[in-house]
Every structure is written in C-alpha cells, then in structure tokens.
Amino acid sequence: MKLEVLTKNENQKVQNSIIIGIRDLINYKNLEPGDKLPSERMLSEKFEVSRSNVREAIHTLEHYGLLKSRPQSGTFIANIGVIALNGMIEDILRLDDPDFKSLVETRILLELKTARLASIRRTESDLLEIKHALDAHKNKVLNGEDAVQEDLLFHLAIAKACGNSTMNTFMLIITPEIITNFEKYHVCDKSLSQEGIREHQEIYDAILNQEPKVAKIKMKAHFKMLYQYCYDLKD
C-alpha cells in the first residue's frame, strides 16, 4: 500500500472538498437537524479519501457546532437550519490559516487581558507556577542558552492564572505556531535579553501585589516592539 504524504496546502484542499461533499450530501438528501450522517467508512469510500481525512473534516464541523458525534452511535447534524448551516460552511471554507502578524496581534490583545485578570484572580499555586517559569527563563538567559520555551511558559502561566478557560485555551492554540516563527521574525530577541528579564519581573511583581492596572501597563511595555511590528496601538 502506497503511503501518500500530503503537504499542508494539499491537506487543506482535501479537507475542504470533504466539507463541501458533506454539505452537498445534507442538501441532496434533505437531511434535517438530528439526522445521522453515513459512517466514516462510507464517506471515505464515497469521497475517495482516507478515513482519517473524513474524521478530521468531521472534527472541524464539530468544532463550529454543525455536527455532533455520539460515541457508539455516529455523527448527527446539529440543531441548526439548513440555510444557516450552508452559510456557516461557506464561511469556514473561506477561512485562511492566520498569518504570523495576525497571531502576534491576537496574542498581544489576549495578554493585556490575562495579565490584568491574573493580578485580580491569581492563587498561591498560580504565583508559584509563574515564579517557577520566571526563574527558569532568567537562568537560561543568563547562561546564554535558548530560552524561547521558558519565555512562553511564563506567559502561559499568566494566562492560566487569569481564571478564564477560554482565554487560556486561545493562548494554548496560538502558541505552537508562534514558537515556530519566533526565530524567523526575530520577535523574541528582547524577551531573551536581560531587559526581558527585568520586564518579566515587573509583570510578576504587579500580579503578586494584585495591581491590575500596573500589570496591564507592564505587559504593554513588554510588547512595545511587537506593537510597532503589528500596528500602532492608540489606546
């Protein structure tokens, strides 16, 4: 059996074709909310793709609330009208992978909020986790070692401490893509310097002292170079 390895763009095209196929199947069969879709095996044979491709497309539509999978039962159309479903699928198909600038812009906006909320809601265990990441980052930088992972772990610890699971999840989603592009765009150079250590310490101190306004200001100053890269922040 030949193993076909798809590029990211090729895989996206396959996923889109399956999503279109599922949409057309729903329309052609006049399926309604609560109706069951054919099995993954049947769909993979119909669309002439692998079952893993079908599963990934179904997961995408589940993520947007259009399908519901039930263990041992199958996949069902969610409680949404066909017109709305078709419109949402069109929107999904138009979505592009976010470029690095968009990811960084999203991260900045999120981190201003997480720093503020963390300073209000942090627990003692949150403080220990943030401090541990702070010290690990500092040690790596002072030893001249690569500290990209430790830098981001510090920020993720703050996101966790903010007490908002949705914000925390967003940070976890965008972080891997940011890591892969850090070196390419040189956006972490300052964070991995002694100036970055000082700024991290100031953010931690504001969270420790429960000073939300200060925490936001210090985080904003920490990302000054990224602001200049992404856009001119007016507020």
N, C-alpha and C positions, 0 to 999 in steps of 0.2 A: 504494500500500500504506500503510495507516494504521499509524503508529508509536505503540504504546501504552507509556506510561511508567508503571511501577508504583512505588508507594510502598514503603518498606522493609517495612511490615507486609503489604502485598499480595504482595510478592515472597516473603516467608516462607511465606505461605499456599500459594502456588503450589508452592514447594519441598516443603513438607510433603505436599501432595497427590500430587506425583510420587513421593516416597519411599514413601508408602502404596501407590501404584499398583505400584511395583516390588516391594514386599513381597508384595502380593496376587498379582502375576504369578508370583513364585517359588513361592508356596504352591499356586496353582491348577494350574500346570504341573508341580508336584512336582519342581522343579529341585533339583539337588544341588551340593555343592562342586565347582568345576571346570567346571560347565556355563556355557555362553555366554548372555548376555542378547541380546535383539534389538538392532539398531543404534539409534543416536541418532535417525536419521530415522524409523524405525518406531515408536519410543517416543514421539516428539513427535507423530506422527500419531494414535497410539492415545490419548494423554492430552490431545490438542488444545492443546498448548503449544509454545513455540518450542524449537528445538534447543539454544539457549544455556541455557534453563531446565533441560532434561534434563541437559545437561553439568554444570551447577552441582550438581544433585542427586546425580549420579554421583560428582562430586568429594567431596561431603560424605560419602557412604557409603564412598568410598575412604579418606578421612581417618580414619574409625573402623575401618578394616580389614575392612569387609564385602564390598567389591568390589575387583577387581584389573583394571586396564586394561593391555593389552599393545599396543604400537604395531603398526599394520597388522593386528592380529588381532581386537581388540574388547574387550569388558568381560566379565569372568567372576566368578562367585560365589567368594568366598574360602573357604579351608578351615575352615569353621565350620558346625556343625549348624544345621538349620532352627529348632529351638526356641531356641537361643542367639541366632540371627540375629533372630528375631521379638522377643525380649526386648530386644535392644540397639536395635532400631529404635524400639520403644516409648519407650525412654529418650531417644533422640535427639529424638523428636517432642515430648517434654516439656521439652526444654532451652529456656530463655528467654535472650534476649540479656542479658549481665551488666549490672546497673545500675552507676552510677558508683562507688558506695560499694564494691561488690564488686571492681571493677577496682583501686581505690586500695588496698584491703586486700591484694589479691594482689600488687600492686607492692611494698608495704611488706615483706611476708614474703620476696619474692624478693630485694629489695635488701639486706636484712640478710645473706642468704647470699652474694650476689655480692660484697659489699664484703669479707667475711671471706675468701672464696676468692681474690679478686683480690689481696689482700695476701700470699697464700701463693704464687700461681702466676704473677703478672704478669711479663711480659718487658720488656726495654728499649723495644721498639716499643710495647707496651701503655702504658707510662708516658708516652711521647711523645704518644700519642693522647689520653690522659686530660688531660695538661697542656695540650695544644692546646685542648681543649674548655673546660678550666678558664679559660684566658686569654681565650678568645672570649666566654665568659659574663661574666667580670669586666669586660671592656671595654664590652660592651653596657650592663650595669647602670650603670656609672659615667658613661656618656654619656646615661643616661636613656632608652635605647632598649628596645624589647620584646626580651626575652632568653629567651622560653619555649623556643624551639627549641634554643638553646645549653645551657640548663639540662638538657633531656632528653638531649642529645647527650653531656653529661658523664656522666650516669648510664648511658647505653647503652654508653659506652666502658668503664666499670667492669664492666658485665655481660659484655662481650666478653672482658675481661681475666681473668674468673673461670675460664675454661677449661672451662666446662660448656656445650656447644652447646644443650642442652635449655633451660636457664635463659635463655640468650641469646635463643633463639627465642621463649620466652614473653614476654620483655620487648619484643621487636620486635612481637609480636602485639597486646599491650595498649596500647602507646604511642600509636598514632594516635587511639584512642578517648579516651584521657586528654587528649591535646592539645586535642581539640575541646571538652572540658568544663572545661578549666582556668579560663578566664575566667568561665564561668557560676558555678562553685562557689568561686572565689577561693582555690584551694588552693595556688597558687604564689606568692602575694604575698610571703611571707617569703623564698622562694628567689630572688626577683628584687630583693632588698634587699642592703645591704652586710652585713647579718648572714648572709644566704645565701652571700655570697662567702667570708666567714670560715669558715663551716661546710664549704663545698666544699673549701677549702684544707686544713682539718684532716683531712677524709676522704682527700684526696690524699696528705698527709704520712704518714698511717698506712699507706697502701698502698705508698708509696715506701719506708718503713722496715720493711716487712713485719711489721706488728704487727696480726694478725688480730682480736684481742680489742678493741683500740683502734678499729680500722676499723668494727667492728660497733657499738660504743658511739657513735661519732661519727655514723654513719649513722642510728642510732636517735634520737639527739638532733635530727638534721636533720629527721626526720619527726614530731617531737613533736606539732605542730599537727594533722597528719593522723591520728595515733593518737587524739587527742581527738575528731576528726571521726568516725572509724570505730568505735572500740571502746576499752575500757580494757585495755591490754596488761598482763598480770600478770607475765610473765617477762622 
